């Protein structure tokens, strides 16, 4: 990039090693700026990324994702250890979960698939006709799995929106109102589909006292 933009690359100056403090002469000296950036910046960034990936995608997390994938697919390959892992992380009853999976296999209209959208399809299907009260353990596992934070994008997005919502004109805003405004501002995909007239009509019927103005 420096050559393309005609930027002069500085020469690395060799520092003089003090022999009074350290008599060892095996200190490494970078010969070029390219080598210095590769060791101090590039390799350091790679180490940080690898460490972050290893800490985020641990073996237990991958096993949990695999167990949930077999659970939503009602797979025959799911073992007792997978049920025990789900019971450990989601505090569910193993025996009841196994029994519910056997009953769900008999249904013909159950959702299928192992992608992330299938979990939400299952939750919608279980919420219909009060199925969530029948298959409590199955519903509990999927509900807990759906709220696991996979990335920190949502948190960072919320903090970036906070400075816009709570400005100097809203400095005395309460916590409850701030949470409501942040929810509306962050989840704009949901709020754009809300009909304002329906909200006004619902608010009008929820208010018992007479209002001065007709909404």
Order of alpha helices (4+ residues) and beta strands (2+ residues): alpha-alpha-alpha-alpha-alpha-alpha-alpha-alpha-alpha-alpha-alpha-alpha
